[in-house]
Amino acid sequence: MASSTMTPSQSPRPPRPNLAFRQLRGQRSPAEFAAAVRRAAREIGERVSCDARYVGRVEAGEIRCPNYAYERVFLHMFPGRTLTDLGFASRSSVRGRRAPAPEGAPPSCATSPPHAAGEKRGACEPYDTHSPYDTHDPDDPRDPYDTRNPYETHDNHEESDVLRRAFMTGGGATMAAASLGPFALAFDASAGQRPVRRVGTSEAGALEEAVRRIRLLDDRHGADGLYQRAAAPLRAAYALLDAATTRQTTADRLHSGAGELAISVGWLAHDSGRFDDARSHYAEALATARVTGDAGLEAHAFCNTAFLARDAGRPREAVRAAQAAQRVARPLGSDRLMSLLALREAGGWAGLADRTGCEQALARAQALFERGRSDADPEWMSFYGEAELEGLEAQCWSTLGDWRRAARHARRAARLQDPHFTRNIALYTAELADDLARGGRPDEAASAGMRVLDLLDEVQSSRIQTMLAGTARVLLPHRRASGVSAFLERHASLPRTP
């Protein structure tokens, strides 16, 4: 990345986790703590857009010093403590790297007093840590759809220009992976040094291309190597929403693209085991969809929310989210979309051990799938073919404990999958290995597990590694069986993910 794109908030040193702040959060989830921060802000007349992602960034050490608004809120929440007590670096040490101002220049932020009441948030504040949208607090009596902009941003034009330059590249595409290896996302900022005050079709196209690139790389390599790098284009996308646009169609494309990008980044978090982050991203996409009236985006957000709820052990929520998605999607006219949503519902029923409900949803999914493709099918559903149908059905039968039927569908899924979807081949084969192991066929399970291990050089997915670890535990009592010991030894030699 060109040095000219570096903001004052970036540090060449790796961030150190803020353990003191994490300890203060206690047993509350990041989302619960974020709600407490917003309530505390209202008590003192502040308005901050704190959410679970902001809390995570603080705890990860990415935010070394909060802006003045957050500082006032935190000191109100924890009276008698200083920023240093909360695990932050002193403001002077963080800002000490700023180049000296020209003689006669206005005072810098390092010497400016805290913002007076009513002063613009983010003014002269390079460490502005507000989220680019305002998450509604359920304890807040105000209408979440009032006349205020639901994508609350702040008048930091320098930061917005940096984000836009990072988002745009010379060829109109946002992400380039080849030069930095298969898991890297690079942002070529050299082509866009001029400030962008009005956005148009080129920015919307770059956003849509970013979504396609993320999905392509995930299909081939899995999520673990992509998630952290994908956060940058997502921040840029939401910054663009506040820029002036040439026409309404462009604004609609930007909102749709930002929502789809939030879902894609949420999926990367989901697949890499960061369930809280995924939930936040999916909620972000859902809010974008509802504000703009985008039924397709809303159905997609509910679809992924249902999948996440199932994986997170909340099957009843999975059923309700899938049913909500079907209500929204029905007028869109895509049978394939309705088929996938029925499968999401089936997964929830399986988690509730409701075999009848699961079978009914599976039958509906199969019937809808057989109606074929149509022009109404969303672009993001390119992954959904016969292989995915078989794979998701295998997961349902596995959850219900019908290992033989689950293995049959998983085997069929791996065989039918397009070679382009390397990650899905590894996923279906890992599902097969686990079903065979639990169904009392250790030799075949070890053989399937070996095939997954062969693919892990190309695929980074915590989901797949977790499945494989479970299979290894099931196979331990069978270590003397043919092929099992070799699989267990090779699996034990894998580097452990942190």
C-alpha positions in Angstrom: 0.0 0.0 0.0 1.3 3.4 -0.9 2.6 5.3 2.1 0.4 8.3 1.1 -2.7 6.4 2.1 -1.5 5.9 5.7 -3.7 7.6 8.2 -2.3 9.0 11.5 -4.1 6.2 13.4 -2.1 3.5 11.7 0.8 2.1 13.6 3.7 0.0 12.2 3.6 -2.1 15.4 1.3 -5.0 15.8 -1.6 -4.2 18.2 -1.5 -5.5 21.7 -4.7 -6.9 23.2 -6.3 -4.6 25.7 -6.7 -7.0 28.6 -7.8 -4.4 31.1 -10.8 -3.4 29.0 -11.7 -7.0 28.4 -11.7 -7.6 32.2 -14.0 -4.7 32.7 -16.5 -6.2 30.2 -16.8 -9.2 32.5 -19.4 -11.8 31.6 -21.3 -9.5 29.3 -21.2 -10.3 25.6 -19.6 -7.6 23.3 -23.1 -6.7 22.1 -24.4 -6.3 25.6 -21.4 -4.2 26.6 -21.9 -2.0 23.5 -25.5 -1.4 24.5 -24.3 -0.4 28.0 -21.9 2.1 26.4 -24.7 3.7 24.3 -26.9 4.0 27.4 -24.0 5.6 29.4 -23.5 8.0 26.5 -27.1 9.2 26.6 -26.8 9.7 30.4 -24.2 12.4 29.7 -25.7 13.8 26.5 -23.3 12.0 24.1 -24.3 9.9 21.1 -21.9 7.2 20.1 -22.4 4.4 17.6 -20.8 1.7 19.6 -21.4 -1.9 18.6 -19.9 -5.4 19.2 -17.3 -4.8 16.5 -16.1 -1.6 18.1 -15.7 -3.4 21.4 -13.8 -6.2 19.7 -11.5 -3.7 18.1 -10.8 -2.1 21.5 -10.1 -5.5 23.1 -7.9 -6.5 20.2 -5.8 -3.4 20.7 -6.6 -1.9 17.3 -7.9 1.3 19.0 -5.0 2.5 21.1 -6.8 5.6 22.3 -10.5 6.5 21.9 -11.7 9.8 20.6 -12.9 12.4 23.1 -16.6 11.4 22.9 -15.8 7.8 23.8 -13.3 8.9 26.5 -16.0 10.9 28.3 -18.4 7.9 28.1 -15.8 5.4 29.4 -14.8 7.7 32.3 -18.4 8.2 33.2 -18.9 4.4 33.2 -15.9 3.8 35.3 -15.5 6.8 37.7 -12.2 7.3 39.3 -10.3 5.5 36.5 -8.0 7.1 33.8 -7.6 6.0 30.2 -4.5 4.2 31.2 -6.4 2.3 33.9 -8.8 1.2 31.1 -5.9 -0.2 29.1 -5.5 2.6 26.6 -2.3 4.4 25.6 -2.1 8.1 26.6 -3.3 10.5 24.0 0.1 12.3 23.9 2.0 9.1 23.2 -0.4 8.0 20.4 -0.4 11.4 18.8 3.3 12.1 19.3 4.1 10.7 15.9 2.3 13.5 14.0 4.6 15.6 11.8 5.1 19.1 13.2 2.6 21.6 12.0 3.7 24.5 9.7 4.3 27.7 11.5 1.0 29.6 11.9 -1.1 26.5 11.4 -4.1 26.0 13.7 -3.6 23.9 16.8 -3.4 20.2 16.3 -5.6 17.7 18.0 -2.8 16.8 20.3 -3.1 20.3 21.9 -6.8 20.9 21.4 -9.0 20.7 24.5 -11.8 18.1 24.6 -14.7 18.9 22.3 -17.2 21.3 23.7 -20.8 20.2 23.9 -22.3 20.4 20.4 -19.0 20.3 18.6 -18.9 18.0 15.6 -17.8 14.5 16.4 -14.7 13.6 14.4 -13.6 17.2 13.9 -9.8 17.3 14.1 -10.0 13.8 15.4 -8.0 11.2 13.4 -8.8 8.5 15.9 -12.5 8.7 15.3 -13.8 5.2 16.2 -17.5 5.6 15.5 -19.0 2.8 13.4 -20.3 4.2 10.1 -23.8 3.3 11.0 -25.8 3.8 14.2 -27.0 0.6 15.8 -30.4 1.0 17.4 -30.5 0.2 21.1 -33.6 -1.7 22.1 -33.6 0.2 25.4 -33.8 3.5 23.5 -37.4 4.8 23.3 -36.5 6.8 20.2 -37.8 5.5 16.8 -34.9 3.8 15.0 -36.3 5.0 11.7 -36.6 8.7 12.6 -35.4 11.6 10.5 -31.8 11.2 11.4 -29.5 9.4 9.0 -29.3 5.8 10.1 -25.8 5.6 8.6 -24.5 8.3 11.0 -21.0 9.4 9.8 -18.8 12.3 10.8 -17.4 15.1 8.9 -13.9 13.8 8.6 -13.3 14.4 4.9 -9.6 13.4 5.1 -10.6 9.9 6.4 -13.3 9.5 3.8 -11.0 10.4 1.0 -8.5 7.8 2.3 -11.2 5.2 2.4 -12.3 6.0 -1.1 -8.8 5.9 -2.5 -8.3 2.5 -0.8 -11.5 1.3 -2.3 -10.7 2.3 -5.9 -8.0 0.8 -8.0 -6.6 1.6 -11.5 -8.6 -1.1 -13.1 -11.9 -0.5 -11.3 -11.5 -3.6 -9.1 -11.0 -3.3 -5.4 -9.1 -6.5 -4.6 -6.0 -8.0 -6.1 -4.8 -11.3 -4.6 -2.3 -12.6 -7.1 0.7 -10.4 -6.1 0.4 -11.2 -2.4 -0.3 -14.9 -2.4 -3.6 -16.8 -2.4 -4.9 -15.5 0.9 -4.0 -11.8 0.5 -6.2 -8.9 -0.4 -4.2 -5.8 -1.6 -5.5 -2.3 -2.2 -3.8 -0.4 -4.9 -4.1 3.2 -3.8 -1.7 4.6 -6.4 -4.3 5.2 -9.0 -6.6 7.4 -6.9 -4.7 10.2 -5.2 -7.3 12.9 -6.0 -10.0 13.5 -3.5 -13.4 12.1 -4.5 -16.3 14.3 -3.4 -19.0 12.7 -5.5 -19.3 9.0 -6.3 -20.8 7.4 -9.3 -20.9 4.2 -11.3 -17.2 3.4 -11.1 -17.3 3.3 -7.3 -20.5 1.2 -7.3 -18.8 -1.2 -9.8 -15.7 -1.4 -7.6 -17.9 -2.3 -4.6 -19.7 -5.0 -6.6 -16.4 -6.4 -7.8 -15.1 -6.5 -4.2 -18.0 -8.8 -3.3 -17.3 -11.1 -6.2 -13.6 -11.3 -5.4 -14.2 -12.2 -1.8 -16.7 -14.9 -2.8 -14.3 -16.3 -5.4 -11.4 -16.4 -2.9 -13.6 -18.0 -0.2 -14.8 -20.6 -2.7 -11.2 -21.6 -3.4 -9.4 -21.1 -0.1 -11.8 -20.8 2.8 -12.3 -17.9 5.2 -9.5 -17.9 7.7 -7.0 -16.1 5.6 -9.5 -13.5 4.3 -11.5 -12.2 7.2 -9.2 -9.6 8.7 -8.3 -8.2 5.3 -11.9 -8.0 4.2 -12.8 -5.5 7.0 -11.0 -2.7 5.1 -13.3 -2.7 2.0 -16.3 -3.0 4.2 -15.4 0.2 6.1 -14.8 1.9 2.8 -18.1 0.8 1.5 -20.0 2.3 4.4 -18.0 5.5 4.1 -19.1 5.8 0.5 -22.8 5.6 1.5 -22.5 9.1 3.0 -21.0 10.6 -0.2 -23.0 12.5 -2.7 -24.1 10.5 -5.7 -24.9 11.4 -9.2 -28.3 9.6 -9.3 -30.6 7.5 -7.2 -29.8 4.3 -9.1 -26.2 4.7 -8.1 -27.1 5.2 -4.5 -29.2 2.1 -4.6 -26.3 0.1 -6.1 -24.0 1.4 -3.3 -26.4 0.4 -0.6 -27.1 -3.0 -2.1 -23.3 -3.6 -2.6 -22.5 -2.5 0.9 -25.1 -4.9 2.3 -23.9 -7.8 0.2 -20.3 -7.0 1.3 -21.4 -7.0 4.9 -22.9 -10.4 4.4 -19.7 -11.7 2.6 -17.5 -10.4 5.5 -20.0 -11.9 7.9 -19.7 -15.3 6.2 -15.9 -15.1 6.5 -16.3 -14.5 10.2 -18.9 -17.3 10.4 -16.7 -19.8 8.6 -13.7 -18.9 10.7 -15.6 -19.4 14.0 -16.1 -15.8 14.9 -19.8 -16.1 15.5 -20.3 -12.8 17.4 -18.6 -10.9 14.6 -20.7 -12.7 12.0 -23.9 -11.9 13.8 -23.0 -8.2 13.9 -22.2 -8.2 10.1 -25.4 -9.9 9.3 -27.4 -7.5 11.4 -25.6 -4.6 9.6 -26.7 -6.0 6.3 -30.3 -6.5 7.5 -30.5 -2.9 8.7 -29.2 -1.7 5.3 -31.8 -3.8 3.5 -34.7 -2.5 5.7 -33.7 1.1 5.4 -33.5 0.9 1.6 -36.4 -1.5 1.1 -34.2 -4.1 -0.6 -36.1 -7.4 -0.3 -33.4 -9.4 -2.0 -30.8 -8.2 0.4 -33.1 -8.8 3.4 -33.8 -12.3 2.3 -30.0 -13.0 1.9 -29.3 -11.5 5.4 -32.0 -13.7 7.0 -30.7 -16.7 5.1 -27.2 -16.3 6.5 -28.6 -15.5 10.0 -30.5 -18.7 10.0 -27.4 -20.7 9.0 -25.3 -18.9 11.7 -28.0 -19.6 14.4 -28.0 -23.3 13.5 -24.2 -23.5 13.8 -24.2 -21.5 17.0 -26.6 -23.9 18.7 -29.8 -21.7 18.4 -32.0 -23.9 16.3 -35.3 -22.2 17.1 -33.8 -18.9 16.0 -32.6 -20.7 12.8 -36.2 -21.8 12.0 -37.6 -18.3 12.6 -35.0 -16.6 10.6 -35.4 -19.0 7.7 -39.2 -18.6 7.8 -38.8 -14.8 7.8 -36.5 -15.1 4.8 -39.1 -17.1 2.9 -41.8 -14.5 3.6 -39.6 -11.8 2.2 -38.3 -13.8 -0.7 -41.6 -15.3 -2.0 -42.5 -12.3 -4.2 -39.0 -12.3 -5.8 -39.9 -15.3 -8.0 -36.8 -17.4 -7.5 -37.5 -21.1 -6.8 -33.8 -21.8 -6.2 -33.7 -19.1 -3.5 -36.9 -20.6 -1.9 -35.3 -24.0 -2.0 -32.2 -22.9 -0.2 -34.3 -21.1 2.4 -36.3 -24.3 3.0 -33.0 -26.1 3.6 -32.0 -23.5 6.2 -35.4 -24.1 7.9 -34.7 -27.9 7.7 -31.4 -27.4 9.5 -33.2 -25.6 12.3 -35.8 -28.3 12.7 -33.0 -30.9 12.8 -31.4 -29.0 15.6 -34.7 -29.1 17.5 -34.8 -32.9 16.9 -38.0 -32.5 15.0 -37.7 -35.1 12.3 -41.1 -34.5 10.8 -40.5 -30.8 10.5 -37.1 -31.5 9.0 -38.4 -34.0 6.4 -41.2 -31.6 5.3 -38.8 -28.8 4.8 -36.4 -31.1 2.9 -39.1 -32.3 0.6 -40.1 -28.7 -0.1 -36.5 -27.8 -0.8 -36.1 -30.7 -3.3 -39.4 -29.9 -5.1 -38.5 -26.2 -5.5 -34.9 -27.1 -6.6 -36.3 -29.3 -9.4 -38.1 -26.4 -10.9 -34.8 -25.2 -12.2 -32.9 -22.0 -12.5 -34.5 -18.7 -13.6 -33.4 -15.1 -14.3 -34.8 -14.2 -10.8 -32.1 -16.2 -9.1 -29.7 -13.8 -7.1 -26.1 -13.6 -8.3 -24.8 -14.6 -4.9 -26.5 -18.1 -5.2 -23.9 -19.3 -7.8 -22.7 -21.8 -5.2 -26.1 -23.4 -4.8 -26.3 -26.4 -7.1 -27.1 -30.1 -6.6 -23.9 -30.6 -4.6 -24.9 -28.0 -2.0 -28.4 -29.4 -1.8 -26.9 -32.8 -1.0 -24.4 -31.4 1.4 -27.0 -29.5 3.4 -29.3 -32.5 3.5 -26.3 -34.5 4.8 -25.9 -32.0 7.6 -29.6 -32.4 8.6 -29.4 -36.2 8.8 -26.2 -36.0 10.7 -27.8 -33.7 13.2 -30.6 -36.2 13.6 -28.1 -39.0 14.1 -28.9 -40.9 10.9 -25.3 -41.5 10.1 -25.8 -43.9 7.2 -28.2 -41.5 5.3 -26.0 -38.6 6.1 -22.9 -40.3 4.7 -24.8 -41.2 1.5 -25.7 -37.6 0.9 -22.2 -36.3 1.8 -20.5 -38.7 -0.5 -22.8 -37.6 -3.3 -22.2 -33.9 -2.6 -18.4 -34.3 -2.8 -18.7 -36.2 -6.1 -21.0 -33.7 -7.7 -19.2 -30.5 -6.6 -17.5 -28.4 -9.3 -13.7 -28.6 -8.8 -13.7 -24.7 -8.7 -15.3 -24.9 -5.2 -12.3 -26.4 -3.4 -13.5 -25.3 0.0 -16.9 -27.0 -0.5 -15.2 -30.3 -1.6 -13.2 -30.2 1.6 -16.3 -29.5 3.6 -18.4 -32.2 2.1 -15.6 -34.7 2.5 -15.1 -33.7 6.1 -18.8 -34.3 6.7 -18.5 -37.7 5.0 -15.5 -38.6 7.2 -17.4 -37.7 10.4 -20.6 -39.5 9.4 -18.6 -42.6 8.5 -16.7 -42.5 11.8 -19.8 -42.1 13.9 -21.6 -44.8 11.8 -19.0 -47.4 12.7 -16.9 -47.4 9.5 -13.5 -46.3 10.7 -11.5 -47.4 7.7 -13.6 -45.5 5.3 -13.7 -42.5 7.6 -9.9 -42.4 7.8 -9.6 -42.6 4.0 -12.0 -39.6 3.6 -10.1 -37.7 6.4 -6.9 -38.2 4.5 -8.5 -36.6 1.4 -9.5 -33.6 3.5 -5.9 -33.3 4.8 -4.7 -33.2 1.3 -6.9 -30.2 0.6 -5.9 -28.2 3.7 -2.8 -26.9 1.9 -5.3 -24.9 -0.3 -8.1 -24.3 2.2 -8.2 -22.4 5.4 -11.4 -22.9 7.3 -11.9 -23.3 11.0 -15.2 -25.0 10.4 -13.5 -27.8 8.4 -10.6 -28.1 10.9 -13.1 -28.3 13.8 -15.1 -31.1 12.0 -11.9 -33.0 11.3 -10.8 -32.7 14.9 -14.1 -34.2 16.0 -13.6 -37.1 13.6 -10.2 -37.7 15.0 -11.6 -38.0 18.5 -14.3 -40.4 17.4 -11.6 -42.6 15.6 -9.2 -42.7 18.6 -10.6 -46.0 20.0 -10.1 -47.5 16.5 -6.5 -46.4 16.1 -5.4 -50.0 15.4 -7.7 -50.3 12.4 -6.2 -50.1 8.9 -5.4 -46.6 7.9 -6.7 -45.0 11.1 -3.4 -44.6 12.8 -1.9 -43.0 9.7 -4.7 -40.5 9.6 -4.5 -39.8 13.4 -0.7 -39.2 13.1 -1.0 -36.9 10.2 -3.9 -35.0 11.8 -1.9 -34.6 15.0 1.0 -33.0 13.1 -1.2 -30.2 11.7 -0.3 -26.7 13.0 -2.9 -25.6 15.5 -4.9 -22.5 14.8 -4.8 -19.9 17.6 
